[in-house]
Amino acid sequence: MPDIPSLFGGSRADRFDDIDQFVPEHLPDPDAFLDGHRVLDGDDHVAVHRVARDLFEDRGVYDVTFGYNLARLNLDRRHPEAGFRYAEDRDDPSILRAEFTPTTPFCPQSKTLTVGAFRAWNGLADRHDYDRVRVRVAPMHQQADAINAELDAMDAGDAQAQAETNDSTRVAGAPAGERDDEAEPGAVSLSEEFEAALNRLSGEKQ
């Protein structure tokens, strides 16, 4: 799409930082959810946010007010105190914490956007290196407590589902390619039973 000049002067490109730039003065400060954890900056922040952009694009996580992929809010110079900041959990670096600061304390989309971000990150877990991604809205939002309580419940449910999946995988049997040397003597495999049944049917038809 050609770059169209803004009515207020300058082009669209003039209003956004590049996706490969880390510009702290155009980003929100880390708040309570990231406090005490390893906050990502520089290239680490850029790498994670590029993944966020791709995941949000695939799952349709768009800010309808501005009409763009939610990840672009980080780059929008008109809103230097809004967007995402990230941190790796201090006790478990395989968990990423993502804190979203909306443009205003009354942003009506905050719940939809944070829930959408949570589902994009954890629903496409094969697209990144984290075991889980926890998402919260910054406390400046008027409904932060209620929104974060719902996200907290989703986070707990996601962790439980993952644990149950891991348990069921372990119970299901030995990993592919390994023999079960502890099988009961005389045990017959399903393929052997199937072959025997075919032989019986063949004998009955003769």
N, C-alpha and C positions, 0 to 999 in steps of 0.2 A: 504494500500500500504506500503511495507517495506521502511524503511528510507534509502535512497541512499546517500552515502558520496558525498560531493561536490568535484569537480576537484580542488578547491582552498583550500581544507581542511575543516574538520568539516562536520556535517550532516545537512540535511534540518532543523531538529528540532533546531539545534544550531543557525539558522538564524532568528528564529521567537520567539517573546514573546508569552506567553499563552493568550488566549482570556479573561481570568479572571484577567489578570494583568493590572494595570495602571502604565505605565512607562513614566513619562513626558519627559525625555530626549530622548525618541524614538518617540515623537509626535511633530507635528508642533505647533508653538505658535499661539494662537488665534489672528486673524487679524480683519480688519475693520468691517466685517459683524457681528462679535460677540462683538465688543467693546461696553461697557456699559451695557451688558446683563449678566445674571447669567451663567457664563461658567461652564460646568459640568466637574468635576474631580473625582478621586477616584472611589468608587462603583457606583456613579451616571453615570459617563462616561461609565464604563464597562457595566452596565445594558442596556444603550441605544445602545451601539455598538454591543452587542450580538443580539439585535433585528435587527439592520442594516444588520448584517451578514445573518440572516435567510431570511429577505426580499430580499436581493440581490441574494441569492441563488435561491429563488423561481422565481424571475424575470430575472435571467441570467445577472446580472450586474457584468461582469467580465472584469478585466484588461487583454487585449489580449497580451500585451507585456510580462507580467509575467505569464500569464496563470492561474490566480487564482481569486477567489471572491474578488471584490474590497475592501471589509472590511478588508481583510488580509494585505493590504498595511499598515494599522496602526500598525501591529505587526512585520513588516519586518524591522529588525535591519539595513539592508543595506541602508534604506532610512528613517533616523530618523526625517527628516523635512517634510515628506509627509504623507498624509492621512486626516482623518476627525477630526474636533473638533466640539463640540456641545455647545449650550447655550439655556436656556429658555428665551423667550422674557420678557423683564423687565415690559412691560405693560400688557402682557397677557401670563401667564405661560402655557396656553394650546397650545401655538405655540412653536415648536422647531425650532431652527436655526441650520443648518448644513453647515459648511464651509469646502470645499475640497481644499487641497493644493496638486497639482500634483508634480511629481518628478523633473520636469524641467519647466522653463518658456515657453518652446516650445512644451510641450506635446500635440500631435495631437488628443488625445482621450478625452481631458478635457470636451469638450462640450457633447460628447456622454455619458460620465460617469456621469456628473452632471445631465443631463436630465434623464438618466436612474435611478439615485438615487432618484430624485424628484418623478418620476412616481411610483417607488417601494414603497416609504414611503406613498404617498398619495393615491395610488391605492389599497393598502392593509391596509387602516386606521383602520380596525377592529382588527388588530394585535398589536396595541399599544395604549397608553393612550392620545396621542396628537390629537387635533382637526385638526391641519395642521402642515406640516413640510415644511419649506422654505430652499432651497438649493442654495448656491452660490459658485463660484470658488474664491480662494484667489487672491488678486490684483497683485501678483507676476507674474501671467500668462500674456503673451503678448496680448492675446485676451480677457482678463477678462471683459472689458467693454462691448464688444459685446455679450459674453456668458451670462453675468449677466443681460443684457437688455432682452435677450430672456427668461431667467429664471424668471425675474421680471414679464414679460407679462404672462407667464404660471402660476405664483403664483396668479396674479390678477384674471386670468380666473378661476382658481380653487376656489378661495374665492367667486367669483360671482356665480359660478355653485352651490356651497354649500349653499349660501344664497337663491338662487332660489329654490333649493330642499327643504329647510326648509320652505319657504313661501308656496310652493305648498302642502306640507304636512299639514300645518295648514289650508289651504283653503279647503282641501279635505274633512274635516269633523271632528267630535269629535273623540278622541282617542278610540281605541278598548276597548269594555267593558263598555263604558259610553252610556247612553241613551240620545237621542236628545229630551229633554223635550220641546223645543221651536218649534217643528214641527207644520206646519199649521194644523188646525182642519180639519178632514176629509181626510187628506193625506193618500194615499195608498202605501204600500211598494211594491217593485218589486216582492217579493215572493208572495204577495197576488194577484197581477195582473197576474202572471204566473199561479197560481192555478185557478183563475177565467177563464183564457183562456182554460185551460185543461177541466174544467167543461163544457164550451160551446161546445168544440169539442166532448166531450162524449155525450152531449145531441143531437148534430146533427147526430151522428152515430146511435142512437137508433131509 
